[in-house]
Amino acid sequence: MKRIKIALFALLLSIAVFVFNPGLTLAQQGCCSWHGGISYCDSSVGTYVCNDGTYSPSCGCYKALPPTPTFPQMNATWNFSANTNGTYDVKVDLDDSNPSRYSVVLSKILGGDPGPLVDYTSPAFTFKNIYPGTWYMNTKKDINNTWSTVAYWKIIVPEWIAPTPMPIPITTPPPIAVTPNSNESLLSSFFQWLFNRNKSENIAAPTSTPTPKQAPYKCNCAKTCTQISTCAEAYYQLNTCGCSVRDGDDDGIPCESLCN
């Protein structure tokens, strides 16, 4: 009976060792199965090392993250552009001699992690609608596909001053040069001379009462066409004196016996 108990205990112990030994379990699954089982995990390359010193040809383990590179030393400059809503646009330039990708955030928290995303692919950043106060630009840089440590710059945004409106320039078109025509110039000079001459003559001439000009004919609508001697007198009686009887057919021609 005692021998049976010892044999049963040995069997259970063997089963427990087999079940709870991950190296043997992985070995049965193909990891180092032909190399004496698994010895340890080389986290630098993410592969199991077998008991015979070789690497597992068919299984892998976790790979440790590479060490975090340090953000390199560099200077930054910034300037502000005032908006009309009491804020500024802040533009920052890094003098990075080896530009890369950057994860950047403008925060009230010093050294806060800007996150895993790429925000800029050049060392020039613009932050829109930033209110006055103290801010921290927290920045990481991609160095060999690994985010660096976080570097920060303290940026003090000044009190808001309304932007000065730009004056609108008023442009005056140049005068149009006109070349006078020679004939027109001569004619203008002649008329100017004639005007000056007449003006001087009018000034020099003695003042006299003009004699009224005698009319060539006398108005007499009672005269008939047979009593009128000339066509000119007939027109005078019609147009000047208004003797419409001289134009019986209203065609504008008086005394057609004289004026045809």
C-alpha positions in Angstrom: 0.0 0.0 0.0 2.8 2.3 0.8 4.5 1.6 -2.5 1.3 2.5 -4.3 1.1 5.9 -2.6 4.7 6.7 -3.4 4.1 5.8 -7.1 0.9 7.8 -7.2 2.7 10.9 -5.7 5.6 10.6 -8.2 3.1 10.5 -11.1 1.2 13.6 -9.9 4.5 15.4 -9.4 5.6 14.6 -12.9 2.2 15.9 -14.3 2.5 19.1 -12.3 6.0 19.8 -13.5 5.0 19.2 -17.1 1.9 21.4 -16.9 3.4 24.3 -15.0 6.8 24.5 -16.8 6.3 27.0 -19.6 9.6 26.1 -21.2 8.5 22.5 -21.6 5.0 23.6 -22.8 6.5 25.9 -25.4 9.0 23.3 -26.4 6.1 20.9 -27.1 4.6 23.7 -29.3 7.7 24.0 -31.4 9.7 26.7 -29.4 13.2 25.2 -29.0 11.7 21.7 -29.3 14.8 20.5 -31.0 17.2 22.6 -29.0 16.7 21.3 -25.4 13.8 23.6 -24.5 13.6 27.3 -23.7 16.2 28.9 -21.5 15.1 32.6 -21.3 13.6 35.5 -23.3 16.1 37.9 -24.9 14.0 41.1 -24.7 16.5 43.1 -26.6 15.6 41.3 -29.8 12.2 39.8 -28.7 13.2 36.1 -29.2 13.5 33.1 -26.9 16.9 31.6 -26.3 17.1 27.8 -26.2 19.0 25.7 -23.7 21.7 24.9 -26.2 22.4 28.7 -26.7 20.6 29.1 -30.0 17.6 31.4 -30.7 14.2 29.9 -31.2 13.5 29.7 -34.9 9.7 29.7 -34.5 8.7 31.6 -31.4 9.1 35.2 -30.1 8.7 36.9 -26.7 8.3 40.5 -25.8 10.8 43.1 -26.9 11.7 45.9 -24.5 11.3 49.5 -25.6 14.5 51.3 -26.6 15.8 53.9 -24.2 14.2 57.3 -24.6 16.5 59.7 -26.5 17.1 63.2 -25.0 15.7 66.2 -26.7 18.7 68.0 -28.3 19.7 71.5 -27.2 18.3 74.3 -29.5 17.0 77.8 -29.4 13.5 79.0 -30.2 12.1 82.4 -31.2 8.5 83.5 -31.4 6.3 86.4 -32.4 2.7 87.5 -31.9 0.0 88.6 -34.3 -3.0 90.3 -32.7 -6.5 89.2 -33.7 -9.7 91.2 -33.3 -11.2 89.0 -30.6 -8.7 89.7 -27.8 -6.3 86.8 -28.7 -3.0 86.4 -30.5 -1.7 83.9 -33.1 1.7 82.7 -31.7 4.3 81.6 -34.3 7.3 79.7 -32.9 10.5 78.7 -34.9 13.1 76.2 -33.6 16.7 76.5 -34.9 16.8 72.7 -35.3 19.7 71.8 -37.6 18.3 68.3 -38.1 14.5 68.8 -38.7 12.3 65.8 -38.0 8.7 65.2 -36.8 7.4 66.9 -33.7 4.6 66.4 -31.2 3.8 69.8 -29.7 1.3 71.3 -27.4 0.9 74.9 -25.9 -0.3 74.3 -22.4 -0.6 75.9 -19.0 1.2 72.8 -17.6 4.9 72.8 -17.6 6.4 69.6 -19.2 3.1 68.0 -20.1 3.3 65.2 -22.6 2.0 66.4 -25.9 0.9 62.9 -26.9 1.8 60.2 -29.4 0.7 62.0 -32.6 2.8 63.9 -35.0 1.7 67.6 -35.1 4.3 69.1 -37.3 6.8 67.9 -39.9 9.0 71.1 -39.8 10.4 73.1 -36.9 7.9 76.0 -37.3 4.7 75.9 -35.2 1.6 78.2 -35.2 -0.9 78.3 -32.3 -4.2 80.1 -33.1 -6.3 82.3 -30.8 -4.1 82.3 -27.7 -5.2 84.5 -24.8 -2.7 86.6 -22.8 -0.8 84.9 -20.0 2.0 82.5 -19.3 2.1 79.4 -21.5 4.5 76.4 -21.9 5.3 74.9 -25.3 5.9 71.2 -24.6 7.7 69.5 -27.4 8.9 66.0 -28.3 11.1 65.2 -31.4 11.2 62.0 -33.4 14.8 60.7 -33.2 15.3 57.5 -35.1 11.6 56.6 -35.0 11.5 57.1 -31.2 10.0 60.0 -29.3 12.5 62.0 -27.3 12.1 63.3 -23.9 9.8 66.4 -23.5 11.4 69.8 -23.8 9.6 73.0 -23.0 9.8 76.8 -23.6 8.0 79.4 -21.4 6.1 81.8 -23.6 4.5 84.9 -22.1 1.7 86.2 -24.3 1.3 90.0 -23.7 -1.9 91.9 -22.9 -4.0 92.3 -25.9 -3.8 95.5 -28.0 -6.2 96.1 -30.8 -4.4 95.9 -34.2 -3.9 99.1 -36.0 -6.0 99.2 -39.2 -3.9 99.5 -42.3 -4.6 102.7 -44.3 -5.9 102.2 -47.7 -3.6 103.9 -50.2 -5.3 106.4 -52.6 -3.7 106.4 -55.9 -4.1 109.3 -58.3 -3.8 108.5 -61.9 -1.1 110.4 -63.8 -2.3 113.3 -65.9 -3.0 112.4 -69.5 -0.7 114.3 -71.8 -2.5 115.7 -74.9 -0.5 116.7 -77.9 -2.4 119.6 -79.5 -3.0 119.4 -83.2 -1.0 122.0 -85.1 -4.0 123.2 -87.1 -6.2 123.5 -84.0 -3.4 125.4 -82.3 -3.1 127.9 -85.1 -6.9 128.3 -85.3 -7.1 128.8 -81.6 -4.3 131.4 -81.7 -6.1 133.2 -84.6 -9.4 133.4 -82.7 -7.7 134.6 -79.6 -6.0 137.3 -81.6 -9.3 138.2 -83.2 -11.0 138.3 -79.8 -8.3 140.5 -78.3 -8.4 142.8 -81.4 -12.2 143.2 -81.2 -12.0 143.8 -77.5 -9.4 146.5 -77.9 -11.4 148.1 -80.7 -14.6 148.0 -78.6 -12.7 149.7 -75.7 -11.2 152.4 -77.9 -14.3 153.1 -79.9 -16.4 156.1 -78.8 -19.7 155.5 -77.3 -22.5 156.3 -79.6 -26.2 155.6 -79.8 -26.7 152.9 -82.5 -29.0 153.9 -85.3 -31.9 151.5 -85.6 -31.7 149.6 -88.9 -34.6 150.3 -91.3 -36.7 147.3 -92.2 -36.7 146.6 -95.9 -40.4 146.3 -96.1 -43.5 147.4 -94.1 -45.9 144.9 -92.7 -49.2 145.1 -94.5 -51.3 142.0 -94.4 -53.9 143.7 -96.6 -51.5 143.7 -99.6 -52.3 140.9 -102.0 -49.8 138.9 -104.0 -50.5 141.1 -107.1 -49.6 144.1 -105.0 -46.3 142.6 -103.8 -43.4 143.2 -106.2 -40.8 140.6 -105.1 -40.7 137.1 -103.7 -38.5 138.4 -100.8 -41.2 140.8 -99.8 -43.7 137.9 -99.9 -41.6 135.9 -97.5 -41.2 139.0 -95.3 -44.9 139.5 -95.1 -45.4 135.8 -94.3 -42.5 135.1 -91.9 -41.8 138.4 -90.3 -45.2 140.0 -90.3 -47.2 136.8 -89.8 -49.5 137.4 -92.8 -50.6 133.7 -93.2 -53.0 134.7 -96.0 -50.0 134.9 -98.3 -49.7 131.1 -98.0 -53.1 129.8 -98.8 -52.1 126.1 -99.1 -49.9 126.1 -95.9 -46.9 124.7 -97.7 -44.6 127.4 -96.4 -44.2 129.1 -99.8 -45.9 132.5 -100.1 -47.3 134.0 -103.3 -46.4 131.0 -105.4 -46.9 133.1 -108.5 -43.8 135.1 -107.5 -41.8 132.4 -105.6 -42.1 129.4 -107.9 
